[in-house]
Each structure stands twice: as structure tokens, then as C-alpha cells.
Amino acid sequence: MTTRREALGLFGTAAGAALLGSCFGTGAQADDGAKAAGFPWPYHKLDPDAVAERAYKGFLTGHCMYGSFYGIIGELADKYGAPYNSFPFMMMKIGAGGVADWASLCGALNGPALAISLLSSEPKPLVDELFNWYQIEPLPDYKPKQKVRVDITTKTVSHSPLCHASVSRWCEKANVKAFSLERDERCAWLTASCARKTVELLNAQADGAFKAAFPIPKEVQECRSCHDKGSALEDTRGKMECGTCHFELGTQHPIIERKKI
Amino acid sequence: MTTRREALGLFGTAAGAALLGSCFGTGAQADDGAKAAGFPWPYHKLDPDAVAERAYKGFLTGHCMYGSFYGIIGELADKYGAPYNSFPFMMMKIGAGGVADWASLCGALNGPALAISLLSSEPKPLVDELFNWYQIEPLPDYKPKQKVRVDITTKTVSHSPLCHASVSRWCEKANVKAFSLERDERCAWLTASCARKTVELLNAQADGAFKAAFPIPKEVQECRSCHDKGSALEDTRGKMECGTCHFELGTQHPIIERKKI
């Protein structure tokens, strides 16, 4: 077991260099030996606002991951029955608060990523678009039409797909506490926003009209030019905004001034 | 749209204070209006090693989230048929590389969290245990019995449930590139490790013998004492190791010396 002392040693003053100077990724795509009959499930175009309303309601029952996933697949289940209505929706409840309140991946992204994967034969460009949109767009951008619990006026840019950064930025700007109704309502609206955006993307792909509008941010591309596959270091893969955690790049890094940009 | 300049302004020199000084979380648990008949699916005790072997094989087909989820639910499907064999396993492939290579939540945790949620009426303590074990235990801790592609000897402590930190630490210690076979194999073994651990936890819970052995780290508890529900600030919730990103706490924070511990 490594101690906190060792952990903080590694991620201390030269933290940017330490983490950016190492590597990660899934490696080359495995061949698709797991292709199954009847997969993906067929997608029928949906009304984004209807999905958003269902996602909001779903949040009130089972939080962000459940709400966003049920908003999409539940709408298909209501309209088309099987196989959509066979899905054990309740399993998605564990995604609340970045999975079991660990504040890791936002449940309003985790649910839609799985919904896209279930419904699209080419899911990755849509997930990329959704996540890039999420980390750069002021959110929530959808107000439910049904009765809401409290009005929300604050929007923030998360600069991250992670629950912790996303919610932290919002709460700070809105000046509310983590366990407030306002924060909970913001996450409900965000769940509706993400489900709605997801269906817009799925609809576009179904029409053969999908085109990415939210590319990987320029600054992340700059990091990747030295750290991604085929680069000089080839030591990382990822699309999260680097500067959200790597605010100090360390004295060994060629762009130590980045933090002052 | 907020610029990187603004983002880095917020997360700059006083980054720790900025992020720790804000707030997040899922709020009070929603009442369980979404209870469904036949949920959770019944759990039958499984052989952890058999599950690990299936998870390893699954990784080779569909990567970490698919492998870890299929290792568990696929084993139940083979032994007991319905409802387990009705699950659209392929949807889990999107979780590879921290979801679509975003390097967020490790797929070898995302898959098991959903499997636990599908099989347990009290999933959260098991997910907490799995995640706490993952961020503090030297991993991978299981070598597949079947033929492996390359031998792996390096183990690392992730100090995070996130793909990026977990894999970065391992690659740095093993001194291999992100797109190497060694890194890919490490993730395959880790997928087996996580599926195996998950089944040990499910078995213990089924026996009424589950007892958490990996509590939230002391240092995280210390952070939570000022930032969690009921504390002076009550501005956060989460169980990821704080110091993995908050290596600089800022001059306004009472424990600015922490980074030197």
C-alpha cells in the first residue's frame, strides 16, 4: 500500500511533468469478435424535448445517470415496446453523483454514452461530440416545461466531464451549498440537457447529417501533439481538458507559462 | 463559451482553494419511486477465478468495461440463462479507456459498478469498497491462468478511480508507452482483478458476511471534515483521493503544507 506521502511525492511540484510525462490509453482497437445478433438496437428518431422532459422526471426518481438513460431508452420503450422495455433501467441508479457519489464521471454523460452505444453502430463520434459539448458549453441549457422545484438561472462551463469539477464550478458561481435543493435542481436540468443533446445527435446520425461541431479544444490538441499516438512522447490518450487538473506544469515542461495564459 | 484563459484563471495558483472551496454532490437521496418488479436480478454465488478468466477474455474482445461486466453477468448467463442472457452486453464496449478514450472513470470500475447495481439490493457499500480498494491496492493483483500475450510484473497504486491517473502511474513505473502491448495487457489483467474482487464482494454480501476493509482514506476524511455534509463549509461530496489533483492547495487554505507531507 502506497502512502499519501508517496502519492503526493509523485504528484507534487513537478506534477504536470509527472502525469503528462507518463502514459495511458486503451491501445489499438480489439477486433470486434463480440458482435452480437440484433445489436445495436434499432434507433427510431425521437423528439428531443420529450426526452428531456422524461429525463428530468427520471432524475427526480433515480438521479442523473438513470434519468438521462431512461429519458432516451424509456421513450423508445413507451413508443415501441420490445426490446427497449426489457432493459433493467434501475441498474443505472448507481451512476448518481459520478458513480455512488464518488464524483468521477458525470452520470448525465455516463448514461447517454451507454444509450448511444446501445443504439448506434458508430457510437464514438457521437460520444466525443457530447462530451466535448459538455465541457465547453454553458450548462444547463434546458429548462423543463413541467413544474420545476426551484428556478435556476446560473449556467457554467465545466471544462471537464467529471462530476466534481462540473458541479463545483456551478455551485461556486451560484453561491449555493452542495446539499441544497438548487444544486440538486441544477443537476436535474443538466440531466435533461444532456439527454436532449444526445437525441439531437442520434437524430442527426440517423438522417446521415451528423457533423461534429465541438472538436477537441485547441489547447488539448496542443498537449496531444507531444503526448498522443505518433508524437514524440506517445505517452497518453484522452480528451478531457488537461488544464483543469494540470494547472501547474512543472519546471521541466516546455510550456510552464501555460498557467498564466 | 468560456475560454481556456478563464478556465486556468479559476484553476490557477489558488486551485485547491477554488475547487475545494466550491461544492458538488447528488443531494439527498430521491425516494425510490422507480422500484421495478424483478429488480435487482437475483445473485447466485460465483467462482471469482472463473469470473476473472472470463473478464480477461472479454477484455480481448471488448476492452475493460465490457470485459469486467461480461465476466460477471456473462458467467451468470452461462450458468443460469435468463434474465442474464438477455442483457445487451455489447453496449458496455463504449466504456473502454475511461469511456470512449476520454480517460475518465476506469472501465474496470464502471462495468463492475453497474453489475453490482444490477445484482444487489444494497449496492453502494460494495461499490465504495471496490473503488476504495482500487485506489489504494497495488494492481493488477491477478495473473490469468490462460495463455497471456505478454508477462506483466509491474503493480501500481492508482490513488484514483480515473483511467488517466491509473494508467499513467503504471506506464511510468513500467517504463512503457501508452500504445504498447504491455499497457494493453496490464489493463486486461486489471479487468480480471476488478471482476474477481467484485465477485468476492458479492459473495460476501450474499453470505451476510460483507464487511468493508478499505475505508475512505484518512487524508480524504480529513478533507471531508471541513467540506462534507454537516461540516463548516458543507461544500463537497466525493471519495476520490483529493491530493491526486489538488497537489497545490493555495495560500488561502489552512493546510498549504500538505503537499510537503
Chai-1 contact restraints between the chains, C-beta under 6 A:
chainA,res_idxA,chainB,res_idxB,connection_type,confidence,min_distance_angstrom,max_distance_angstrom,comment,restraint_id
A,M1,B,I136,contact,1.0,0.0,6.0,A-B,restraint_1
A,T2,B,V157,contact,1.0,0.0,6.0,A-B,restraint_2
A,R4,B,E219,contact,1.0,0.0,6.0,A-B,restraint_3
A,R5,B,I261,contact,1.0,0.0,6.0,A-B,restraint_4
A,A7,B,H159,contact,1.0,0.0,6.0,A-B,restraint_5
A,A7,B,G243,contact,1.0,0.0,6.0,A-B,restraint_6
A,L8,B,G243,contact,1.0,0.0,6.0,A-B,restraint_7
A,L8,B,K259,contact,1.0,0.0,6.0,A-B,restraint_8
A,L8,B,I261,contact,1.0,0.0,6.0,A-B,restraint_9
A,F11,B,T244,contact,1.0,0.0,6.0,A-B,restraint_10
A,F11,B,F247,contact,1.0,0.0,6.0,A-B,restraint_11
A,G12,B,F247,contact,1.0,0.0,6.0,A-B,restraint_12
A,G12,B,K259,contact,1.0,0.0,6.0,A-B,restraint_13
A,A15,B,F247,contact,1.0,0.0,6.0,A-B,restraint_14
A,L19,B,S168,contact,1.0,0.0,6.0,A-B,restraint_15
A,S22,B,S168,contact,1.0,0.0,6.0,A-B,restraint_16
A,S22,B,C171,contact,1.0,0.0,6.0,A-B,restraint_17
A,S22,B,E172,contact,1.0,0.0,6.0,A-B,restraint_18
A,C23,B,C171,contact,1.0,0.0,6.0,A-B,restraint_19
A,C23,B,K177,contact,1.0,0.0,6.0,A-B,restraint_20
A,C23,B,A178,contact,1.0,0.0,6.0,A-B,restraint_21
A,F24,B,A103,contact,1.0,0.0,6.0,A-B,restraint_22
A,F24,B,H164,contact,1.0,0.0,6.0,A-B,restraint_23
A,F24,B,V167,contact,1.0,0.0,6.0,A-B,restraint_24
A,F24,B,S168,contact,1.0,0.0,6.0,A-B,restraint_25
A,F24,B,A178,contact,1.0,0.0,6.0,A-B,restraint_26
A,G25,B,G97,contact,1.0,0.0,6.0,A-B,restraint_27
A,G25,B,A178,contact,1.0,0.0,6.0,A-B,restraint_28
A,T26,B,H63,contact,1.0,0.0,6.0,A-B,restraint_29
A,T26,B,A96,contact,1.0,0.0,6.0,A-B,restraint_30
A,T26,B,G97,contact,1.0,0.0,6.0,A-B,restraint_31
A,T26,B,D101,contact,1.0,0.0,6.0,A-B,restraint_32
A,G27,B,F179,contact,1.0,0.0,6.0,A-B,restraint_33
A,G27,B,D184,contact,1.0,0.0,6.0,A-B,restraint_34
A,A30,B,L60,contact,1.0,0.0,6.0,A-B,restraint_35
A,A30,B,T61,contact,1.0,0.0,6.0,A-B,restraint_36
A,G33,B,T61,contact,1.0,0.0,6.0,A-B,restraint_37
A,A34,B,T61,contact,1.0,0.0,6.0,A-B,restraint_38
A,A34,B,G62,contact,1.0,0.0,6.0,A-B,restraint_39
A,A36,B,M90,contact,1.0,0.0,6.0,A-B,restraint_40
A,F39,B,P88,contact,1.0,0.0,6.0,A-B,restraint_41
A,F39,B,M90,contact,1.0,0.0,6.0,A-B,restraint_42
A,L60,B,A30,contact,1.0,0.0,6.0,A-B,restraint_43
A,T61,B,A30,contact,1.0,0.0,6.0,A-B,restraint_44
A,T61,B,G33,contact,1.0,0.0,6.0,A-B,restraint_45
A,T61,B,A34,contact,1.0,0.0,6.0,A-B,restraint_46
A,G62,B,A34,contact,1.0,0.0,6.0,A-B,restraint_47
A,H63,B,T26,contact,1.0,0.0,6.0,A-B,restraint_48
A,P88,B,F39,contact,1.0,0.0,6.0,A-B,restraint_49
A,P88,B,L118,contact,1.0,0.0,6.0,A-B,restraint_50
A,M90,B,A36,contact,1.0,0.0,6.0,A-B,restraint_51
A,M90,B,F39,contact,1.0,0.0,6.0,A-B,restraint_52
A,M91,B,L114,contact,1.0,0.0,6.0,A-B,restraint_53
A,M91,B,S117,contact,1.0,0.0,6.0,A-B,restraint_54
A,M91,B,L118,contact,1.0,0.0,6.0,A-B,restraint_55
A,I94,B,A113,contact,1.0,0.0,6.0,A-B,restraint_56
A,I94,B,S117,contact,1.0,0.0,6.0,A-B,restraint_57
A,I94,B,P123,contact,1.0,0.0,6.0,A-B,restraint_58
A,A96,B,T26,contact,1.0,0.0,6.0,A-B,restraint_59
A,G97,B,G25,contact,1.0,0.0,6.0,A-B,restraint_60
A,G97,B,T26,contact,1.0,0.0,6.0,A-B,restraint_61
A,V99,B,A113,contact,1.0,0.0,6.0,A-B,restraint_62
A,A100,B,K124,contact,1.0,0.0,6.0,A-B,restraint_63
A,A100,B,V127,contact,1.0,0.0,6.0,A-B,restraint_64
A,D101,B,T26,contact,1.0,0.0,6.0,A-B,restraint_65
A,D101,B,R237,contact,1.0,0.0,6.0,A-B,restraint_66
A,W102,B,F131,contact,1.0,0.0,6.0,A-B,restraint_67
A,W102,B,K239,contact,1.0,0.0,6.0,A-B,restraint_68
A,W102,B,M240,contact,1.0,0.0,6.0,A-B,restraint_69
A,A103,B,F24,contact,1.0,0.0,6.0,A-B,restraint_70
A,A103,B,G238,contact,1.0,0.0,6.0,A-B,restraint_71
A,S104,B,L105,contact,1.0,0.0,6.0,A-B,restraint_72
A,S104,B,P161,contact,1.0,0.0,6.0,A-B,restraint_73
A,L105,B,S104,contact,1.0,0.0,6.0,A-B,restraint_74
A,L105,B,L105,contact,1.0,0.0,6.0,A-B,restraint_75
A,A113,B,I94,contact,1.0,0.0,6.0,A-B,restraint_76
A,A113,B,V99,contact,1.0,0.0,6.0,A-B,restraint_77
A,L114,B,M91,contact,1.0,0.0,6.0,A-B,restraint_78
A,S117,B,M91,contact,1.0,0.0,6.0,A-B,restraint_79
A,S117,B,I94,contact,1.0,0.0,6.0,A-B,restraint_80
A,L118,B,P88,contact,1.0,0.0,6.0,A-B,restraint_81
A,L118,B,M91,contact,1.0,0.0,6.0,A-B,restraint_82
A,P123,B,I94,contact,1.0,0.0,6.0,A-B,restraint_83
A,K124,B,A100,contact,1.0,0.0,6.0,A-B,restraint_84
A,V127,B,A100,contact,1.0,0.0,6.0,A-B,restraint_85
A,F131,B,W102,contact,1.0,0.0,6.0,A-B,restraint_86
A,I136,B,M1,contact,1.0,0.0,6.0,A-B,restraint_87
A,V157,B,T2,contact,1.0,0.0,6.0,A-B,restraint_88
A,H159,B,A7,contact,1.0,0.0,6.0,A-B,restraint_89
A,P161,B,S104,contact,1.0,0.0,6.0,A-B,restraint_90
A,H164,B,F24,contact,1.0,0.0,6.0,A-B,restraint_91
A,H164,B,G238,contact,1.0,0.0,6.0,A-B,restraint_92
A,V167,B,F24,contact,1.0,0.0,6.0,A-B,restraint_93
A,S168,B,L19,contact,1.0,0.0,6.0,A-B,restraint_94
A,S168,B,S22,contact,1.0,0.0,6.0,A-B,restraint_95
A,S168,B,F24,contact,1.0,0.0,6.0,A-B,restraint_96
A,C171,B,S22,contact,1.0,0.0,6.0,A-B,restraint_97
A,C171,B,C23,contact,1.0,0.0,6.0,A-B,restraint_98
A,E172,B,S22,contact,1.0,0.0,6.0,A-B,restraint_99
A,K177,B,C23,contact,1.0,0.0,6.0,A-B,restraint_100
A,K177,B,E234,contact,1.0,0.0,6.0,A-B,restraint_101
A,A178,B,C23,contact,1.0,0.0,6.0,A-B,restraint_102
A,A178,B,F24,contact,1.0,0.0,6.0,A-B,restraint_103
A,A178,B,G25,contact,1.0,0.0,6.0,A-B,restraint_104
A,A178,B,D235,contact,1.0,0.0,6.0,A-B,restraint_105
A,A178,B,T236,contact,1.0,0.0,6.0,A-B,restraint_106
A,A178,B,R237,contact,1.0,0.0,6.0,A-B,restraint_107
A,F179,B,G27,contact,1.0,0.0,6.0,A-B,restraint_108
A,F179,B,K229,contact,1.0,0.0,6.0,A-B,restraint_109
A,D184,B,G27,contact,1.0,0.0,6.0,A-B,restraint_110
A,E219,B,R4,contact,1.0,0.0,6.0,A-B,restraint_111
A,K229,B,F179,contact,1.0,0.0,6.0,A-B,restraint_112
A,E234,B,K177,contact,1.0,0.0,6.0,A-B,restraint_113
A,D235,B,A178,contact,1.0,0.0,6.0,A-B,restraint_114
A,T236,B,A178,contact,1.0,0.0,6.0,A-B,restraint_115
A,R237,B,D101,contact,1.0,0.0,6.0,A-B,restraint_116
A,R237,B,A178,contact,1.0,0.0,6.0,A-B,restraint_117
A,G238,B,A103,contact,1.0,0.0,6.0,A-B,restraint_118
A,G238,B,H164,contact,1.0,0.0,6.0,A-B,restraint_119
A,K239,B,W102,contact,1.0,0.0,6.0,A-B,restraint_120
A,M240,B,W102,contact,1.0,0.0,6.0,A-B,restraint_121
A,G243,B,A7,contact,1.0,0.0,6.0,A-B,restraint_122
A,G243,B,L8,contact,1.0,0.0,6.0,A-B,restraint_123
A,T244,B,F11,contact,1.0,0.0,6.0,A-B,restraint_124
A,C245,B,C245,contact,1.0,0.0,6.0,A-B,restraint_125
A,F247,B,F11,contact,1.0,0.0,6.0,A-B,restraint_126
A,F247,B,G12,contact,1.0,0.0,6.0,A-B,restraint_127
A,F247,B,A15,contact,1.0,0.0,6.0,A-B,restraint_128
A,E248,B,E248,contact,1.0,0.0,6.0,A-B,restraint_129
A,K259,B,L8,contact,1.0,0.0,6.0,A-B,restraint_130
A,K259,B,G12,contact,1.0,0.0,6.0,A-B,restraint_131
A,I261,B,R5,contact,1.0,0.0,6.0,A-B,restraint_132
A,I261,B,L8,contact,1.0,0.0,6.0,A-B,restraint_133
